[in-house]
Amino acid sequence: MIPLARILMILGVVLLLAGGFLYLASRLQIPLGRLPGDIRIEGENFTCLFPLASMILLSVLLTILLNVIVRLLNR
């Protein structure tokens, strides 16, 4: 039961950080989802968004951040 509680607490912190990042991104006018390379298909009754460039940018930033954190924890 205790490992499950730890996993849920870690997921809660991760979701809190992700929400804070998205909030700050919108306040700082960071155009996530509107970068060149993001595909947007609009029809009469629907809109479909494929944020390819935004996903690649976030993936690179998170990879760098996680590598720094892991290197600091392994000292």
PDB file of N, H, CA, C and O in Angstrom:
ATOM      1  N   MET A   1       0.810  -1.193   0.000  1.00  0.00           N
ATOM      2  CA  MET A   1       0.000   0.000   0.000  1.00  0.00           C
ATOM      3  C   MET A   1       0.855   1.259   0.000  1.00  0.00           C
ATOM      4  O   MET A   1       0.491   2.253  -0.627  1.00  0.00           O
ATOM      5  N   ILE A   2       1.993   1.226   0.700  1.00  0.00           N
ATOM      6  H   ILE A   2       2.289   0.418   1.209  1.00  0.00           H
ATOM      7  CA  ILE A   2       2.839   2.413   0.791  1.00  0.00           C
ATOM      8  C   ILE A   2       3.460   2.776  -0.562  1.00  0.00           C
ATOM      9  O   ILE A   2       3.515   3.963  -0.883  1.00  0.00           O
ATOM     10  N   PRO A   3       3.935   1.810  -1.379  1.00  0.00           N
ATOM     11  CA  PRO A   3       4.453   2.199  -2.696  1.00  0.00           C
ATOM     12  C   PRO A   3       3.388   2.868  -3.566  1.00  0.00           C
ATOM     13  O   PRO A   3       3.687   3.802  -4.311  1.00  0.00           O
ATOM     14  N   LEU A   4       2.159   2.394  -3.472  1.00  0.00           N
ATOM     15  H   LEU A   4       1.916   1.635  -2.867  1.00  0.00           H
ATOM     16  CA  LEU A   4       1.078   3.010  -4.244  1.00  0.00           C
ATOM     17  C   LEU A   4       0.852   4.444  -3.787  1.00  0.00           C
ATOM     18  O   LEU A   4       0.628   5.328  -4.614  1.00  0.00           O
ATOM     19  N   ALA A   5       0.907   4.683  -2.497  1.00  0.00           N
ATOM     20  H   ALA A   5       1.088   3.965  -1.826  1.00  0.00           H
ATOM     21  CA  ALA A   5       0.729   6.039  -1.964  1.00  0.00           C
ATOM     22  C   ALA A   5       1.843   6.951  -2.451  1.00  0.00           C
ATOM     23  O   ALA A   5       1.587   8.104  -2.800  1.00  0.00           O
ATOM     24  N   ARG A   6       3.074   6.458  -2.481  1.00  0.00           N
ATOM     25  H   ARG A   6       3.282   5.522  -2.197  1.00  0.00           H
ATOM     26  CA  ARG A   6       4.189   7.273  -2.980  1.00  0.00           C
ATOM     27  C   ARG A   6       4.020   7.608  -4.450  1.00  0.00           C
ATOM     28  O   ARG A   6       4.262   8.740  -4.869  1.00  0.00           O
ATOM     29  N   ILE A   7       3.604   6.624  -5.232  1.00  0.00           N
ATOM     30  H   ILE A   7       3.407   5.704  -4.892  1.00  0.00           H
ATOM     31  CA  ILE A   7       3.396   6.862  -6.663  1.00  0.00           C
ATOM     32  C   ILE A   7       2.320   7.914  -6.871  1.00  0.00           C
ATOM     33  O   ILE A   7       2.483   8.808  -7.701  1.00  0.00           O
ATOM     34  N   LEU A   8       1.228   7.823  -6.135  1.00  0.00           N
ATOM     35  H   LEU A   8       1.095   7.096  -5.460  1.00  0.00           H
ATOM     36  CA  LEU A   8       0.155   8.804  -6.269  1.00  0.00           C
ATOM     37  C   LEU A   8       0.607  10.198  -5.844  1.00  0.00           C
ATOM     38  O   LEU A   8       0.222  11.186  -6.468  1.00  0.00           O
ATOM     39  N   MET A   9       1.412  10.289  -4.799  1.00  0.00           N
ATOM     40  H   MET A   9       1.725   9.486  -4.292  1.00  0.00           H
ATOM     41  CA  MET A   9       1.913  11.598  -4.372  1.00  0.00           C
ATOM     42  C   MET A   9       2.860  12.186  -5.413  1.00  0.00           C
ATOM     43  O   MET A   9       2.812  13.385  -5.688  1.00  0.00           O
ATOM     44  N   ILE A  10       3.715  11.355  -5.990  1.00  0.00           N
ATOM     45  H   ILE A  10       3.753  10.381  -5.767  1.00  0.00           H
ATOM     46  CA  ILE A  10       4.634  11.839  -7.027  1.00  0.00           C
ATOM     47  C   ILE A  10       3.857  12.284  -8.253  1.00  0.00           C
ATOM     48  O   ILE A  10       4.167  13.325  -8.832  1.00  0.00           O
ATOM     49  N   LEU A  11       2.856  11.519  -8.660  1.00  0.00           N
ATOM     50  H   LEU A  11       2.604  10.674  -8.190  1.00  0.00           H
ATOM     51  CA  LEU A  11       2.029  11.919  -9.798  1.00  0.00           C
ATOM     52  C   LEU A  11       1.303  13.223  -9.520  1.00  0.00           C
ATOM     53  O   LEU A  11       1.149  14.051 -10.418  1.00  0.00           O
ATOM     54  N   GLY A  12       0.858  13.416  -8.295  1.00  0.00           N
ATOM     55  H   GLY A  12       0.983  12.744  -7.565  1.00  0.00           H
ATOM     56  CA  GLY A  12       0.200  14.667  -7.920  1.00  0.00           C
ATOM     57  C   GLY A  12       1.143  15.850  -8.042  1.00  0.00           C
ATOM     58  O   GLY A  12       0.751  16.909  -8.532  1.00  0.00           O
ATOM     59  N   VAL A  13       2.379  15.681  -7.603  1.00  0.00           N
ATOM     60  H   VAL A  13       2.697  14.821  -7.204  1.00  0.00           H
ATOM     61  CA  VAL A  13       3.361  16.762  -7.710  1.00  0.00           C
ATOM     62  C   VAL A  13       3.683  17.041  -9.170  1.00  0.00           C
ATOM     63  O   VAL A  13       3.807  18.201  -9.566  1.00  0.00           O
ATOM     64  N   VAL A  14       3.821  15.991  -9.976  1.00  0.00           N
ATOM     65  H   VAL A  14       3.720  15.049  -9.655  1.00  0.00           H
ATOM     66  CA  VAL A  14       4.104  16.163 -11.397  1.00  0.00           C
ATOM     67  C   VAL A  14       2.959  16.912 -12.083  1.00  0.00           C
ATOM     68  O   VAL A  14       3.204  17.814 -12.883  1.00  0.00           O
ATOM     69  N   LEU A  15       1.728  16.549 -11.779  1.00  0.00           N
ATOM     70  H   LEU A  15       1.529  15.816 -11.129  1.00  0.00           H
ATOM     71  CA  LEU A  15       0.580  17.248 -12.370  1.00  0.00           C
ATOM     72  C   LEU A  15       0.517  18.702 -11.907  1.00  0.00           C
ATOM     73  O   LEU A  15       0.167  19.585 -12.690  1.00  0.00           O
ATOM     74  N   LEU A  16       0.850  18.955 -10.650  1.00  0.00           N
ATOM     75  H   LEU A  16       1.134  18.237 -10.014  1.00  0.00           H
ATOM     76  CA  LEU A  16       0.880  20.319 -10.139  1.00  0.00           C
ATOM     77  C   LEU A  16       1.931  21.145 -10.874  1.00  0.00           C
ATOM     78  O   LEU A  16       1.669  22.288 -11.250  1.00  0.00           O
ATOM     79  N   LEU A  17       3.112  20.578 -11.079  1.00  0.00           N
ATOM     80  H   LEU A  17       3.325  19.650 -10.774  1.00  0.00           H
ATOM     81  CA  LEU A  17       4.166  21.286 -11.811  1.00  0.00           C
ATOM     82  C   LEU A  17       3.784  21.517 -13.273  1.00  0.00           C
ATOM     83  O   LEU A  17       4.054  22.583 -13.827  1.00  0.00           O
ATOM     84  N   ALA A  18       3.158  20.522 -13.895  1.00  0.00           N
ATOM     85  H   ALA A  18       2.939  19.656 -13.445  1.00  0.00           H
ATOM     86  CA  ALA A  18       2.733  20.677 -15.289  1.00  0.00           C
ATOM     87  C   ALA A  18       1.673  21.770 -15.403  1.00  0.00           C
ATOM     88  O   ALA A  18       1.713  22.579 -16.330  1.00  0.00           O
ATOM     89  N   GLY A  19       0.738  21.797 -14.475  1.00  0.00           N
ATOM     90  H   GLY A  19       0.706  21.140 -13.722  1.00  0.00           H
ATOM     91  CA  GLY A  19      -0.282  22.843 -14.482  1.00  0.00           C
ATOM     92  C   GLY A  19       0.320  24.212 -14.265  1.00  0.00           C
ATOM     93  O   GLY A  19      -0.080  25.178 -14.915  1.00  0.00           O
ATOM     94  N   GLY A  20       1.282  24.309 -13.352  1.00  0.00           N
ATOM     95  H   GLY A  20       1.606  23.524 -12.824  1.00  0.00           H
ATOM     96  CA  GLY A  20       1.958  25.581 -13.124  1.00  0.00           C
ATOM     97  C   GLY A  20       2.723  26.043 -14.349  1.00  0.00           C
ATOM     98  O   GLY A  20       2.721  27.231 -14.674  1.00  0.00           O
ATOM     99  N   PHE A  21       3.386  25.101 -15.040  1.00  0.00           N
ATOM    100  H   PHE A  21       3.388  24.136 -14.776  1.00  0.00           H
ATOM    101  CA  PHE A  21       4.106  25.450 -16.260  1.00  0.00           C
ATOM    102  C   PHE A  21       3.153  25.958 -17.337  1.00  0.00           C
ATOM    103  O   PHE A  21       3.440  26.955 -18.000  1.00  0.00           O
ATOM    104  N   LEU A  22       2.029  25.284 -17.513  1.00  0.00           N
ATOM    105  H   LEU A  22       1.795  24.474 -16.975  1.00  0.00           H
ATOM    106  CA  LEU A  22       1.073  25.724 -18.521  1.00  0.00           C
ATOM    107  C   LEU A  22       0.479  27.083 -18.175  1.00  0.00           C
ATOM    108  O   LEU A  22       0.246  27.907 -19.059  1.00  0.00           O
ATOM    109  N   TYR A  23       0.236  27.315 -16.895  1.00  0.00           N
ATOM    110  H   TYR A  23       0.426  26.646 -16.177  1.00  0.00           H
ATOM    111  CA  TYR A  23      -0.276  28.613 -16.459  1.00  0.00           C
ATOM    112  C   TYR A  23       0.738  29.717 -16.755  1.00  0.00           C
ATOM    113  O   TYR A  23       0.384  30.768 -17.289  1.00  0.00           O
ATOM    114  N   LEU A  24       2.008  29.468 -16.402  1.00  0.00           N
ATOM    115  H   LEU A  24       2.295  28.614 -15.968  1.00  0.00           H
ATOM    116  CA  LEU A  24       3.047  30.461 -16.675  1.00  0.00           C
ATOM    117  C   LEU A  24       3.263  30.661 -18.168  1.00  0.00           C
ATOM    118  O   LEU A  24       3.511  31.782 -18.613  1.00  0.00           O
ATOM    119  N   ALA A  25       3.172  29.596 -18.941  1.00  0.00           N
ATOM    120  H   ALA A  25       2.970  28.685 -18.580  1.00  0.00           H
ATOM    121  CA  ALA A  25       3.341  29.711 -20.390  1.00  0.00           C
ATOM    122  C   ALA A  25       2.265  30.603 -21.000  1.00  0.00           C
ATOM    123  O   ALA A  25       2.544  31.385 -21.909  1.00  0.00           O
ATOM    124  N   SER A  26       1.054  30.487 -20.508  1.00  0.00           N
ATOM    125  H   SER A  26       0.828  29.852 -19.769  1.00  0.00           H
ATOM    126  CA  SER A  26      -0.019  31.335 -21.047  1.00  0.00           C
ATOM    127  C   SER A  26       0.145  32.774 -20.584  1.00  0.00           C
ATOM    128  O   SER A  26      -0.159  33.701 -21.336  1.00  0.00           O
ATOM    129  N   ARG A  27       0.624  32.980 -19.348  1.00  0.00           N
ATOM    130  H   ARG A  27       0.871  32.228 -18.738  1.00  0.00           H
ATOM    131  CA  ARG A  27       0.822  34.340 -18.840  1.00  0.00           C
ATOM    132  C   ARG A  27       2.006  35.034 -19.514  1.00  0.00           C
ATOM    133  O   ARG A  27       1.994  36.253 -19.682  1.00  0.00           O
ATOM    134  N   LEU A  28       3.027  34.263 -19.901  1.00  0.00           N
ATOM    135  H   LEU A  28       3.037  33.272 -19.764  1.00  0.00           H
ATOM    136  CA  LEU A  28       4.213  34.829 -20.539  1.00  0.00           C
ATOM    137  C   LEU A  28       4.094  34.873 -22.059  1.00  0.00           C
ATOM    138  O   LEU A  28       5.063  35.198 -22.745  1.00  0.00           O
ATOM    139  N   GLN A  29       2.932  34.554 -22.583  1.00  0.00           N
ATOM    140  H   GLN A  29       2.145  34.290 -22.025  1.00  0.00           H
ATOM    141  CA  GLN A  29       2.650  34.602 -24.026  1.00  0.00           C
ATOM    142  C   GLN A  29       3.533  33.641 -24.826  1.00  0.00           C
ATOM    143  O   GLN A  29       3.903  33.949 -25.959  1.00  0.00           O
ATOM    144  N   ILE A  30       3.876  32.484 -24.254  1.00  0.00           N
ATOM    145  H   ILE A  30       3.575  32.235 -23.333  1.00  0.00           H
ATOM    146  CA  ILE A  30       4.624  31.463 -24.986  1.00  0.00           C
ATOM    147  C   ILE A  30       3.627  30.745 -25.891  1.00  0.00           C
ATOM    148  O   ILE A  30       2.638  30.200 -25.402  1.00  0.00           O
ATOM    149  N   PRO A  31       3.868  30.734 -27.202  1.00  0.00           N
ATOM    150  CA  PRO A  31       2.858  30.239 -28.144  1.00  0.00           C
ATOM    151  C   PRO A  31       2.829  28.722 -28.310  1.00  0.00           C
ATOM    152  O   PRO A  31       2.903  28.232 -29.437  1.00  0.00           O
ATOM    153  N   LEU A  32       2.723  27.967 -27.218  1.00  0.00           N
ATOM    154  H   LEU A  32       2.663  28.364 -26.302  1.00  0.00           H
ATOM    155  CA  LEU A  32       2.631  26.511 -27.354  1.00  0.00           C
ATOM    156  C   LEU A  32       1.344  26.157 -28.088  1.00  0.00           C
ATOM    157  O   LEU A  32       0.264  26.628 -27.731  1.00  0.00           O
ATOM    158  N   GLY A  33       1.469  25.337 -29.100  1.00  0.00           N
ATOM    159  H   GLY A  33       2.346  24.955 -29.390  1.00  0.00           H
ATOM    160  CA  GLY A  33       0.311  24.966 -29.912  1.00  0.00           C
ATOM    161  C   GLY A  33       0.120  25.875 -31.111  1.00  0.00           C
ATOM    162  O   GLY A  33      -0.730  25.603 -31.959  1.00  0.00           O
ATOM    163  N   ARG A  34       0.895  26.953 -31.198  1.00  0.00           N
ATOM    164  H   ARG A  34       1.585  27.174 -30.509  1.00  0.00           H
ATOM    165  CA  ARG A  34       0.787  27.877 -32.325  1.00  0.00           C
ATOM    166  C   ARG A  34       2.146  28.133 -32.966  1.00  0.00           C
ATOM    167  O   ARG A  34       2.339  29.150 -33.632  1.00  0.00           O
ATOM    168  N   LEU A  35       3.088  27.213 -32.767  1.00  0.00           N
ATOM    169  H   LEU A  35       2.932  26.386 -32.226  1.00  0.00           H
ATOM    170  CA  LEU A  35       4.414  27.349 -33.353  1.00  0.00           C
ATOM    171  C   LEU A  35       4.388  26.936 -34.822  1.00  0.00           C
ATOM    172  O   LEU A  35       3.513  26.177 -35.239  1.00  0.00           O
ATOM    173  N   PRO A  36       5.360  27.439 -35.620  1.00  0.00           N
ATOM    174  CA  PRO A  36       5.470  26.937 -36.987  1.00  0.00           C
ATOM    175  C   PRO A  36       5.789  25.443 -36.941  1.00  0.00           C
ATOM    176  O   PRO A  36       6.710  25.034 -36.234  1.00  0.00           O
ATOM    177  N   GLY A  37       5.071  24.658 -37.655  1.00  0.00           N
ATOM    178  H   GLY A  37       4.323  24.991 -38.229  1.00  0.00           H
ATOM    179  CA  GLY A  37       5.241  23.210 -37.608  1.00  0.00           C
ATOM    180  C   GLY A  37       4.084  22.529 -36.905  1.00  0.00           C
ATOM    181  O   GLY A  37       3.935  21.312 -37.007  1.00  0.00           O
ATOM    182  N   ASP A  38       3.258  23.289 -36.190  1.00  0.00           N
ATOM    183  H   ASP A  38       3.379  24.278 -36.108  1.00  0.00           H
ATOM    184  CA  ASP A  38       2.042  22.744 -35.591  1.00  0.00           C
ATOM    185  C   ASP A  38       0.961  22.713 -36.672  1.00  0.00           C
ATOM    186  O   ASP A  38       0.717  23.710 -37.352  1.00  0.00           O
ATOM    187  N   ILE A  39       0.334  21.576 -36.815  1.00  0.00           N
ATOM    188  H   ILE A  39       0.533  20.767 -36.263  1.00  0.00           H
ATOM    189  CA  ILE A  39      -0.653  21.381 -37.881  1.00  0.00           C
ATOM    190  C   ILE A  39      -2.045  21.625 -37.319  1.00  0.00           C
ATOM    191  O   ILE A  39      -2.427  21.036 -36.308  1.00  0.00           O
ATOM    192  N   ARG A  40      -2.801  22.497 -37.979  1.00  0.00           N
ATOM    193  H   ARG A  40      -2.490  22.975 -38.800  1.00  0.00           H
ATOM    194  CA  ARG A  40      -4.169  22.807 -37.560  1.00  0.00           C
ATOM    195  C   ARG A  40      -5.090  22.629 -38.773  1.00  0.00           C
ATOM    196  O   ARG A  40      -4.917  23.273 -39.808  1.00  0.00           O
ATOM    197  N   ILE A  41      -6.056  21.751 -38.614  1.00  0.00           N
ATOM    198  H   ILE A  41      -6.197  21.228 -37.773  1.00  0.00           H
ATOM    199  CA  ILE A  41      -7.022  21.479 -39.683  1.00  0.00           C
ATOM    200  C   ILE A  41      -8.379  21.957 -39.190  1.00  0.00           C
ATOM    201  O   ILE A  41      -8.893  21.479 -38.179  1.00  0.00           O
ATOM    202  N   GLU A  42      -8.948  22.906 -39.917  1.00  0.00           N
ATOM    203  H   GLU A  42      -8.531  23.295 -40.739  1.00  0.00           H
ATOM    204  CA  GLU A  42     -10.249  23.444 -39.526  1.00  0.00           C
ATOM    205  C   GLU A  42     -11.272  23.146 -40.609  1.00  0.00           C
ATOM    206  O   GLU A  42     -11.037  23.387 -41.793  1.00  0.00           O
ATOM    207  N   GLY A  43     -12.398  22.626 -40.185  1.00  0.00           N
ATOM    208  H   GLY A  43     -12.589  22.431 -39.223  1.00  0.00           H
ATOM    209  CA  GLY A  43     -13.515  22.396 -41.078  1.00  0.00           C
ATOM    210  C   GLY A  43     -14.699  23.229 -40.629  1.00  0.00           C
ATOM    211  O   GLY A  43     -14.558  24.110 -39.781  1.00  0.00           O
ATOM    212  N   GLU A  44     -15.855  22.956 -41.189  1.00  0.00           N
ATOM    213  H   GLU A  44     -15.970  22.240 -41.878  1.00  0.00           H
ATOM    214  CA  GLU A  44     -17.051  23.708 -40.794  1.00  0.00           C
ATOM    215  C   GLU A  44     -17.445  23.420 -39.354  1.00  0.00           C
ATOM    216  O   GLU A  44     -17.774  24.336 -38.600  1.00  0.00           O
ATOM    217  N   ASN A  45     -17.411  22.147 -38.973  1.00  0.00           N
ATOM    218  H   ASN A  45     -17.143  21.403 -39.586  1.00  0.00           H
ATOM    219  CA  ASN A  45     -17.912  21.759 -37.658  1.00  0.00           C
ATOM    220  C   ASN A  45     -16.844  21.173 -36.737  1.00  0.00           C
ATOM    221  O   ASN A  45     -17.174  20.672 -35.662  1.00  0.00           O
ATOM    222  N   PHE A  46     -15.580  21.224 -37.132  1.00  0.00           N
ATOM    223  H   PHE A  46     -15.312  21.631 -38.005  1.00  0.00           H
ATOM    224  CA  PHE A  46     -14.559  20.624 -36.272  1.00  0.00           C
ATOM    225  C   PHE A  46     -13.228  21.339 -36.466  1.00  0.00           C
ATOM    226  O   PHE A  46     -12.995  22.007 -37.474  1.00  0.00           O
ATOM    227  N   THR A  47     -12.381  21.181 -35.488  1.00  0.00           N
ATOM    228  H   THR A  47     -12.570  20.638 -34.670  1.00  0.00           H
ATOM    229  CA  THR A  47     -11.002  21.661 -35.547  1.00  0.00           C
ATOM    230  C   THR A  47     -10.113  20.547 -35.004  1.00  0.00           C
ATOM    231  O   THR A  47     -10.388  19.987 -33.943  1.00  0.00           O
ATOM    232  N   CYS A  48      -9.058  20.233 -35.728  1.00  0.00           N
ATOM    233  H   CYS A  48      -8.835  20.689 -36.590  1.00  0.00           H
ATOM    234  CA  CYS A  48      -8.129  19.188 -35.317  1.00  0.00           C
ATOM    235  C   CYS A  48      -6.731  19.800 -35.248  1.00  0.00           C
ATOM    236  O   CYS A  48      -6.269  20.406 -36.214  1.00  0.00           O
ATOM    237  N   LEU A  49      -6.061  19.641 -34.109  1.00  0.00           N
ATOM    238  H   LEU A  49      -6.437  19.149 -33.324  1.00  0.00           H
ATOM    239  CA  LEU A  49      -4.755  20.251 -33.889  1.00  0.00           C
ATOM    240  C   LEU A  49      -3.721  19.175 -33.601  1.00  0.00           C
ATOM    241  O   LEU A  49      -3.920  18.344 -32.715  1.00  0.00           O
ATOM    242  N   PHE A  50      -2.611  19.185 -34.347  1.00  0.00           N
ATOM    243  H   PHE A  50      -2.449  19.860 -35.066  1.00  0.00           H
ATOM    244  CA  PHE A  50      -1.474  18.295 -34.129  1.00  0.00           C
ATOM    245  C   PHE A  50      -0.265  19.170 -33.797  1.00  0.00           C
ATOM    246  O   PHE A  50       0.411  19.648 -34.708  1.00  0.00           O
ATOM    247  N   PRO A  51       0.019  19.386 -32.511  1.00  0.00           N
ATOM    248  CA  PRO A  51       1.114  20.294 -32.142  1.00  0.00           C
ATOM    249  C   PRO A  51       2.486  19.620 -32.215  1.00  0.00           C
ATOM    250  O   PRO A  51       3.118  19.390 -31.184  1.00  0.00           O
ATOM    251  N   LEU A  52       2.943  19.307 -33.418  1.00  0.00           N
ATOM    252  H   LEU A  52       2.430  19.495 -34.255  1.00  0.00           H
ATOM    253  CA  LEU A  52       4.201  18.579 -33.590  1.00  0.00           C
ATOM    254  C   LEU A  52       5.399  19.377 -33.087  1.00  0.00           C
ATOM    255  O   LEU A  52       6.205  18.855 -32.316  1.00  0.00           O
ATOM    256  N   ALA A  53       5.528  20.623 -33.507  1.00  0.00           N
ATOM    257  H   ALA A  53       4.873  21.047 -34.133  1.00  0.00           H
ATOM    258  CA  ALA A  53       6.685  21.430 -33.097  1.00  0.00           C
ATOM    259  C   ALA A  53       6.667  21.676 -31.591  1.00  0.00           C
ATOM    260  O   ALA A  53       7.719  21.656 -30.952  1.00  0.00           O
ATOM    261  N   SER A  54       5.502  21.904 -31.024  1.00  0.00           N
ATOM    262  H   SER A  54       4.648  21.920 -31.543  1.00  0.00           H
ATOM    263  CA  SER A  54       5.397  22.128 -29.577  1.00  0.00           C
ATOM    264  C   SER A  54       5.796  20.880 -28.807  1.00  0.00           C
ATOM    265  O   SER A  54       6.479  20.973 -27.787  1.00  0.00           O
ATOM    266  N   MET A  55       5.372  19.695 -29.292  1.00  0.00           N
ATOM    267  H   MET A  55       4.818  19.620 -30.121  1.00  0.00           H
ATOM    268  CA  MET A  55       5.733  18.446 -28.611  1.00  0.00           C
ATOM    269  C   MET A  55       7.228  18.186 -28.685  1.00  0.00           C
ATOM    270  O   MET A  55       7.819  17.727 -27.707  1.00  0.00           O
ATOM    271  N   ILE A  56       7.853  18.470 -29.825  1.00  0.00           N
ATOM    272  H   ILE A  56       7.373  18.843 -30.618  1.00  0.00           H
ATOM    273  CA  ILE A  56       9.299  18.266 -29.960  1.00  0.00           C
ATOM    274  C   ILE A  56      10.049  19.223 -29.044  1.00  0.00           C
ATOM    275  O   ILE A  56      11.008  18.822 -28.384  1.00  0.00           O
ATOM    276  N   LEU A  57       9.626  20.481 -28.997  1.00  0.00           N
ATOM    277  H   LEU A  57       8.847  20.806 -29.534  1.00  0.00           H
ATOM    278  CA  LEU A  57      10.267  21.460 -28.123  1.00  0.00           C
ATOM    279  C   LEU A  57      10.153  21.055 -26.655  1.00  0.00           C
ATOM    280  O   LEU A  57      11.142  21.106 -25.924  1.00  0.00           O
ATOM    281  N   LEU A  58       8.972  20.659 -26.220  1.00  0.00           N
ATOM    282  H   LEU A  58       8.169  20.617 -26.814  1.00  0.00           H
ATOM    283  CA  LEU A  58       8.787  20.229 -24.840  1.00  0.00           C
ATOM    284  C   LEU A  58       9.585  18.961 -24.531  1.00  0.00           C
ATOM    285  O   LEU A  58      10.111  18.815 -23.427  1.00  0.00           O
ATOM    286  N   SER A  59       9.676  18.060 -25.480  1.00  0.00           N
ATOM    287  H   SER A  59       9.248  18.178 -26.376  1.00  0.00           H
ATOM    288  CA  SER A  59      10.445  16.833 -25.286  1.00  0.00           C
ATOM    289  C   SER A  59      11.921  17.139 -25.077  1.00  0.00           C
ATOM    290  O   SER A  59      12.557  16.563 -24.195  1.00  0.00           O
ATOM    291  N   VAL A  60      12.461  18.032 -25.873  1.00  0.00           N
ATOM    292  H   VAL A  60      11.944  18.501 -26.590  1.00  0.00           H
ATOM    293  CA  VAL A  60      13.874  18.396 -25.737  1.00  0.00           C
ATOM    294  C   VAL A  60      14.117  19.078 -24.392  1.00  0.00           C
ATOM    295  O   VAL A  60      15.081  18.751 -23.700  1.00  0.00           O
ATOM    296  N   LEU A  61      13.254  20.024 -24.017  1.00  0.00           N
ATOM    297  H   LEU A  61      12.471  20.290 -24.580  1.00  0.00           H
ATOM    298  CA  LEU A  61      13.413  20.736 -22.747  1.00  0.00           C
ATOM    299  C   LEU A  61      13.298  19.793 -21.552  1.00  0.00           C
ATOM    300  O   LEU A  61      14.085  19.894 -20.612  1.00  0.00           O
ATOM    301  N   LEU A  62      12.334  18.883 -21.575  1.00  0.00           N
ATOM    302  H   LEU A  62      11.694  18.800 -22.339  1.00  0.00           H
ATOM    303  CA  LEU A  62      12.180  17.942 -20.472  1.00  0.00           C
ATOM    304  C   LEU A  62      13.334  16.946 -20.402  1.00  0.00           C
ATOM    305  O   LEU A  62      13.732  16.544 -19.309  1.00  0.00           O
ATOM    306  N   THR A  63      13.874  16.544 -21.546  1.00  0.00           N
ATOM    307  H   THR A  63      13.550  16.871 -22.434  1.00  0.00           H
ATOM    308  CA  THR A  63      15.025  15.651 -21.563  1.00  0.00           C
ATOM    309  C   THR A  63      16.230  16.313 -20.911  1.00  0.00           C
ATOM    310  O   THR A  63      16.928  15.697 -20.105  1.00  0.00           O
ATOM    311  N   ILE A  64      16.468  17.566 -21.261  1.00  0.00           N
ATOM    312  H   ILE A  64      15.901  18.067 -21.915  1.00  0.00           H
ATOM    313  CA  ILE A  64      17.584  18.296 -20.657  1.00  0.00           C
ATOM    314  C   ILE A  64      17.360  18.457 -19.159  1.00  0.00           C
ATOM    315  O   ILE A  64      18.281  18.235 -18.373  1.00  0.00           O
ATOM    316  N   LEU A  65      16.160  18.836 -18.756  1.00  0.00           N
ATOM    317  H   LEU A  65      15.412  19.016 -19.395  1.00  0.00           H
ATOM    318  CA  LEU A  65      15.854  19.039 -17.343  1.00  0.00           C
ATOM    319  C   LEU A  65      16.018  17.746 -16.543  1.00  0.00           C
ATOM    320  O   LEU A  65      16.622  17.748 -15.470  1.00  0.00           O
ATOM    321  N   LEU A  66      15.485  16.658 -17.060  1.00  0.00           N
ATOM    322  H   LEU A  66      14.994  16.656 -17.931  1.00  0.00           H
ATOM    323  CA  LEU A  66      15.594  15.385 -16.345  1.00  0.00           C
ATOM    324  C   LEU A  66      17.039  14.886 -16.276  1.00  0.00           C
ATOM    325  O   LEU A  66      17.438  14.303 -15.268  1.00  0.00           O
ATOM    326  N   ASN A  67      17.827  15.105 -17.326  1.00  0.00           N
ATOM    327  H   ASN A  67      17.503  15.579 -18.145  1.00  0.00           H
ATOM    328  CA  ASN A  67      19.240  14.715 -17.287  1.00  0.00           C
ATOM    329  C   ASN A  67      19.999  15.504 -16.228  1.00  0.00           C
ATOM    330  O   ASN A  67      20.841  14.947 -15.523  1.00  0.00           O
ATOM    331  N   VAL A  68      19.710  16.788 -16.113  1.00  0.00           N
ATOM    332  H   VAL A  68      19.026  17.240 -16.686  1.00  0.00           H
ATOM    333  CA  VAL A  68      20.357  17.605 -15.087  1.00  0.00           C
ATOM    334  C   VAL A  68      19.968  17.118 -13.711  1.00  0.00           C
ATOM    335  O   VAL A  68      20.828  17.002 -12.838  1.00  0.00           O
ATOM    336  N   ILE A  69      18.683  16.826 -13.488  1.00  0.00           N
ATOM    337  H   ILE A  69      17.985  16.920 -14.197  1.00  0.00           H
ATOM    338  CA  ILE A  69      18.214  16.358 -12.184  1.00  0.00           C
ATOM    339  C   ILE A  69      18.854  15.024 -11.829  1.00  0.00           C
ATOM    340  O   ILE A  69      19.301  14.843 -10.696  1.00  0.00           O
ATOM    341  N   VAL A  70      18.909  14.087 -12.769  1.00  0.00           N
ATOM    342  H   VAL A  70      18.545  14.234 -13.689  1.00  0.00           H
ATOM    343  CA  VAL A  70      19.497  12.768 -12.502  1.00  0.00           C
ATOM    344  C   VAL A  70      20.977  12.905 -12.188  1.00  0.00           C
ATOM    345  O   VAL A  70      21.472  12.228 -11.287  1.00  0.00           O
ATOM    346  N   ARG A  71      21.696  13.757 -12.903  1.00  0.00           N
ATOM    347  H   ARG A  71      21.294  14.306 -13.635  1.00  0.00           H
ATOM    348  CA  ARG A  71      23.122  13.938 -12.637  1.00  0.00           C
ATOM    349  C   ARG A  71      23.361  14.557 -11.259  1.00  0.00           C
ATOM    350  O   ARG A  71      24.324  14.209 -10.575  1.00  0.00           O
ATOM    351  N   LEU A  72      22.480  15.473 -10.856  1.00  0.00           N
ATOM    352  H   LEU A  72      21.698  15.756 -11.411  1.00  0.00           H
ATOM    353  CA  LEU A  72      22.615  16.071  -9.523  1.00  0.00           C
ATOM    354  C   LEU A  72      22.305  15.082  -8.410  1.00  0.00           C
ATOM    355  O   LEU A  72      22.923  15.135  -7.347  1.00  0.00           O
ATOM    356  N   LEU A  73      21.360  14.185  -8.641  1.00  0.00           N
ATOM    357  H   LEU A  73      20.858  14.142  -9.504  1.00  0.00           H
ATOM    358  CA  LEU A  73      20.988  13.204  -7.617  1.00  0.00           C
ATOM    359  C   LEU A  73      22.007  12.079  -7.485  1.00  0.00           C
ATOM    360  O   LEU A  73      22.096  11.454  -6.427  1.00  0.00           O
ATOM    361  N   ASN A  74      22.779  11.806  -8.541  1.00  0.00           N
ATOM    362  H   ASN A  74      22.706  12.313  -9.400  1.00  0.00           H
ATOM    363  CA  ASN A  74      23.747  10.717  -8.501  1.00  0.00           C
ATOM    364  C   ASN A  74      25.076  11.111  -7.885  1.00  0.00           C
ATOM    365  O   ASN A  74      25.970  10.270  -7.801  1.00  0.00           O
ATOM    366  N   ARG A  75      25.245  12.335  -7.456  1.00  0.00           N
ATOM    367  H   ARG A  75      24.518  13.019  -7.524  1.00  0.00           H
ATOM    368  CA  ARG A  75      26.509  12.761  -6.847  1.00  0.00           C
ATOM    369  C   ARG A  75      26.672  12.254  -5.467  1.00  0.00           C
ATOM    370  O   ARG A  75      27.685  12.528  -4.824  1.00  0.00           O
TER     371      ARG A  75
END
